[in-house]
Amino acid sequence: MIRIVTDSTTSLPPELICQYGIKVVPYAIQFGGESYRDGIDITIEQFEAKWREEGTMPKTAIPSPGEFLEAYRAVARSGDTVISIHAGRRISGICGSAELAAAEVPDIDVAVVDSNITSMPLGYMVLEAAKAAQAGQGKREILSIIEEVKGRVGFFATSVELEFIKSSGRIVGAEETADSLLKVKPIIVFDDGIPKVVDKIRRQSAVLNRIVEMAKETAAGRAIKQAAIVHANVEEVALSFTEKVEKELAPQSTMVTQLGATLTAHLGPGSFILVPYYS
């Protein structure tokens, strides 16, 4: 039996997590001395309300090896295989935590996979792995599928509340952008596992237009199998943006999903991510 485990940065809709039996290990969200498990003790709506009421900048913490150990024991029995797919090593220590737990369960074959990214690019790797596991494919085939998906997903994000990207400390160029005298909105992409600001535009509509253009450029002639629009508690704007994505990129299907509290702590409320999944 092969089980799929991931973490709460994955951005997969809850119905897909349930449908494919995916186990999600949550990050912790910390407001001062209080700690909450992402998606369990705190929703994105509660996260934003707490931030606006208290004005405290949140922090995040990776799940402990003990939490991973509990998760692996919960989904697998002796002789089973677990494929544990997580946010990239260059932005998080979560893979290391998972590996420490894997060493404690020698009777379970645990393969920890570094996605080298996060959000729905990670989500697509997890989803395709879970589909393959459900279809009865083996460990080697599933790991190969994950590697293939890595080369077929894009990531184009923007942030509105720039103090979050500055406070995060994980995004190259974020501090300069946040401290700019001009009110600009960044476009953030991943470059070899590191998120970087690659453009700064003043108007939100122009930012979204540019993100669509970049997705088109990156396609390099490939069709788009699916496009995911990930938003931080701005569903109405996301649905409107979806119409533009469908018109301009012509994906075979689209998915609108919510950014979890963990990534909202780094990108801020009102953020958007466009994730094209190329054929």
PLY file of the C-alpha trace (Angstrom):
ply
format ascii 1.0
element vertex 279
property float x
property float y
property float z
element edge 278
property int vertex1
property int vertex2
end_header
0.00 0.00 0.00
1.31 3.46 -0.94
0.17 6.50 1.03
0.71 10.17 0.15
1.60 12.77 2.78
2.14 16.51 2.29
1.99 19.74 4.29
-0.35 22.69 4.67
1.41 24.86 2.08
0.04 22.64 -0.68
-3.04 24.81 -1.54
-5.03 21.76 -2.66
-8.80 22.14 -2.18
-10.11 20.14 0.81
-12.41 18.06 -1.40
-9.45 16.71 -3.40
-7.47 16.00 -0.24
-10.44 13.99 1.02
-11.15 12.28 -2.31
-7.62 10.92 -2.68
-6.92 10.18 0.98
-4.00 12.62 1.23
-2.58 13.21 4.71
-1.73 16.86 5.42
0.72 17.71 8.21
0.13 21.33 9.30
2.59 24.13 9.90
2.05 26.18 13.04
0.93 29.81 12.84
2.17 31.92 15.73
0.65 35.22 16.86
2.73 36.36 19.81
2.60 33.56 22.37
-0.34 31.79 20.74
0.12 28.93 18.27
-2.41 27.48 15.84
-2.28 24.54 13.43
-2.88 25.70 9.88
-6.25 24.48 8.59
-7.14 22.85 11.92
-7.14 25.55 14.59
-7.20 28.56 12.26
-8.74 29.33 8.88
-7.56 32.00 6.46
-10.55 34.15 7.43
-9.67 33.86 11.13
-6.01 34.53 10.32
-6.84 37.80 8.54
-9.30 38.91 11.22
-6.72 38.27 13.96
-4.03 40.19 12.11
-6.30 43.18 11.47
-7.56 43.25 15.06
-4.20 42.79 16.78
-1.76 44.25 14.24
0.72 41.52 15.16
2.84 40.09 12.36
2.47 36.29 12.41
5.28 33.76 12.20
5.27 30.17 11.01
6.92 27.01 12.35
7.51 23.69 10.61
5.88 20.51 11.95
8.11 18.63 14.38
9.54 15.17 13.64
7.09 13.90 16.27
4.16 15.24 14.29
5.46 13.53 11.16
6.00 10.31 13.08
2.38 10.45 14.24
1.21 11.11 10.67
3.20 8.23 9.17
1.93 5.82 11.83
-1.62 7.04 11.25
-1.66 6.31 7.50
0.67 3.33 7.10
1.28 -0.10 8.55
4.43 -2.19 8.61
5.54 -2.90 5.04
3.65 0.02 3.53
5.24 2.86 1.55
4.76 6.57 2.28
5.66 9.24 -0.26
5.98 12.48 1.68
6.08 15.55 -0.60
6.86 18.96 0.84
7.77 22.61 0.38
11.25 23.19 -1.04
14.39 22.97 1.07
15.53 26.44 0.01
12.51 28.04 1.69
11.73 25.63 4.53
13.28 23.06 6.83
10.24 20.79 6.58
11.92 18.07 4.50
14.59 17.70 7.19
11.94 17.30 9.86
10.17 14.65 7.77
13.46 12.78 7.23
14.15 12.65 10.98
10.73 11.08 11.46
11.28 8.64 8.58
14.38 7.30 10.34
12.19 6.41 13.32
9.87 4.12 11.32
12.18 1.50 9.75
9.23 -0.81 9.17
7.63 1.76 6.83
9.33 2.75 3.57
9.21 6.56 3.65
10.43 8.56 0.64
10.71 12.29 1.41
10.41 14.39 -1.74
11.60 18.00 -2.03
9.18 19.78 -4.38
11.64 22.72 -4.71
8.61 25.03 -4.57
5.27 25.39 -2.73
1.53 26.12 -3.12
-0.27 24.55 -6.10
2.91 23.51 -7.97
3.44 21.31 -4.90
-0.29 20.60 -4.96
-0.15 19.23 -8.50
2.74 16.94 -7.59
0.78 15.65 -4.61
-2.42 15.25 -6.63
-0.79 13.34 -9.48
1.06 11.13 -6.99
-2.19 10.38 -5.16
-3.99 9.56 -8.41
-1.20 7.20 -9.40
-1.19 5.52 -5.99
-4.95 5.06 -6.18
-4.53 3.53 -9.65
-2.09 0.97 -8.22
1.17 2.30 -9.63
4.41 1.53 -7.79
6.82 3.73 -5.85
9.30 4.14 -8.72
6.56 5.15 -11.16
5.06 7.65 -8.73
8.43 9.28 -7.99
8.98 9.57 -11.75
5.55 11.22 -12.15
6.42 13.77 -9.46
9.65 14.69 -11.25
7.76 15.08 -14.51
5.20 17.41 -12.92
8.06 19.56 -11.53
8.98 20.54 -15.08
5.41 21.29 -16.13
4.20 23.78 -13.53
4.64 27.54 -13.27
4.34 29.97 -10.34
3.45 33.65 -10.74
2.47 35.49 -7.56
1.70 38.99 -6.38
1.34 40.51 -2.93
-0.78 43.43 -1.73
0.20 43.77 1.95
3.92 44.22 1.41
4.90 44.15 5.08
4.28 40.39 4.93
6.79 39.71 2.16
9.30 41.94 3.94
8.75 40.23 7.29
8.97 36.78 5.67
12.64 37.18 4.81
12.39 34.43 2.21
11.76 36.44 -0.95
14.68 38.02 -2.76
13.96 41.70 -3.47
11.02 41.88 -1.05
12.53 44.42 1.35
13.45 46.84 -1.44
9.94 46.51 -2.89
8.20 47.04 0.45
10.35 50.07 1.27
9.82 51.75 -2.11
8.41 55.28 -1.95
6.13 54.35 -4.82
3.21 52.08 -4.06
4.09 49.09 -6.21
2.97 45.50 -6.34
5.58 42.79 -6.96
5.52 39.84 -9.30
7.18 36.88 -7.62
8.45 33.72 -9.32
10.60 30.79 -8.22
14.13 30.55 -9.58
15.87 27.28 -8.71
13.85 26.90 -5.53
14.15 30.54 -4.40
11.25 33.05 -4.63
12.30 36.34 -6.23
10.69 39.64 -7.13
11.16 39.94 -10.89
8.93 42.93 -11.64
7.13 45.77 -9.83
3.96 47.36 -11.19
1.75 50.03 -9.67
-1.77 48.99 -10.69
-3.28 45.68 -9.60
-5.00 45.14 -12.95
-1.68 45.63 -14.77
-0.01 43.13 -12.43
-2.62 40.49 -13.20
-2.32 41.19 -16.93
1.45 40.75 -16.73
1.14 37.49 -14.78
-1.06 36.07 -17.54
1.46 37.22 -20.18
4.31 35.54 -18.28
2.36 32.29 -18.05
1.83 32.48 -21.80
5.55 33.15 -22.43
6.63 30.29 -20.19
4.29 27.91 -22.02
6.67 28.04 -25.00
4.06 26.54 -27.29
2.75 23.99 -24.80
-0.96 23.79 -24.11
-2.14 24.42 -20.55
-3.70 21.31 -19.05
-5.06 23.18 -16.05
-4.70 26.59 -14.45
-5.01 27.12 -10.70
-5.86 30.52 -9.27
-4.84 30.61 -5.62
-6.05 33.56 -3.55
-5.73 34.81 0.03
-9.34 35.45 1.00
-10.38 37.52 -2.07
-12.63 35.04 -3.84
-14.65 37.61 -5.79
-11.52 39.05 -7.42
-10.21 35.53 -8.02
-13.38 34.52 -9.87
-13.14 37.63 -12.04
-9.47 36.87 -12.74
-10.47 33.32 -13.69
-12.50 34.67 -16.60
-9.40 36.44 -17.93
-7.23 33.34 -17.47
-9.72 31.17 -19.33
-9.96 33.66 -22.17
-6.24 34.38 -22.54
-4.65 31.03 -21.69
-7.41 28.61 -22.78
-6.65 25.94 -20.17
-8.50 22.66 -20.47
-9.84 23.35 -16.97
-9.40 25.84 -14.15
-9.31 25.52 -10.39
-9.90 28.29 -7.84
-8.50 27.51 -4.42
-7.66 29.27 -1.19
-4.16 30.09 0.02
-3.65 28.60 3.48
-2.65 30.56 6.55
1.00 29.43 6.32
1.63 31.00 2.91
-0.58 33.98 3.72
1.81 34.67 6.60
4.56 35.10 3.98
2.63 36.73 1.11
-0.13 38.57 2.99
-3.92 38.79 2.71
-5.16 39.68 -0.77
-2.32 37.80 -2.49
-2.73 35.91 -5.76
-0.86 33.03 -7.35
-1.41 31.83 -10.92
-0.20 28.27 -11.42
-0.33 26.95 -14.99
0.06 23.18 -15.39
1.44 22.66 -18.87
0.78 19.62 -21.02
0 1
1 2
2 3
3 4
4 5
5 6
6 7
7 8
8 9
9 10
10 11
11 12
12 13
13 14
14 15
15 16
16 17
17 18
18 19
19 20
20 21
21 22
22 23
23 24
24 25
25 26
26 27
27 28
28 29
29 30
30 31
31 32
32 33
33 34
34 35
35 36
36 37
37 38
38 39
39 40
40 41
41 42
42 43
43 44
44 45
45 46
46 47
47 48
48 49
49 50
50 51
51 52
52 53
53 54
54 55
55 56
56 57
57 58
58 59
59 60
60 61
61 62
62 63
63 64
64 65
65 66
66 67
67 68
68 69
69 70
70 71
71 72
72 73
73 74
74 75
75 76
76 77
77 78
78 79
79 80
80 81
81 82
82 83
83 84
84 85
85 86
86 87
87 88
88 89
89 90
90 91
91 92
92 93
93 94
94 95
95 96
96 97
97 98
98 99
99 100
100 101
101 102
102 103
103 104
104 105
105 106
106 107
107 108
108 109
109 110
110 111
111 112
112 113
113 114
114 115
115 116
116 117
117 118
118 119
119 120
120 121
121 122
122 123
123 124
124 125
125 126
126 127
127 128
128 129
129 130
130 131
131 132
132 133
133 134
134 135
135 136
136 137
137 138
138 139
139 140
140 141
141 142
142 143
143 144
144 145
145 146
146 147
147 148
148 149
149 150
150 151
151 152
152 153
153 154
154 155
155 156
156 157
157 158
158 159
159 160
160 161
161 162
162 163
163 164
164 165
165 166
166 167
167 168
168 169
169 170
170 171
171 172
172 173
173 174
174 175
175 176
176 177
177 178
178 179
179 180
180 181
181 182
182 183
183 184
184 185
185 186
186 187
187 188
188 189
189 190
190 191
191 192
192 193
193 194
194 195
195 196
196 197
197 198
198 199
199 200
200 201
201 202
202 203
203 204
204 205
205 206
206 207
207 208
208 209
209 210
210 211
211 212
212 213
213 214
214 215
215 216
216 217
217 218
218 219
219 220
220 221
221 222
222 223
223 224
224 225
225 226
226 227
227 228
228 229
229 230
230 231
231 232
232 233
233 234
234 235
235 236
236 237
237 238
238 239
239 240
240 241
241 242
242 243
243 244
244 245
245 246
246 247
247 248
248 249
249 250
250 251
251 252
252 253
253 254
254 255
255 256
256 257
257 258
258 259
259 260
260 261
261 262
262 263
263 264
264 265
265 266
266 267
267 268
268 269
269 270
270 271
271 272
272 273
273 274
274 275
275 276
276 277
277 278
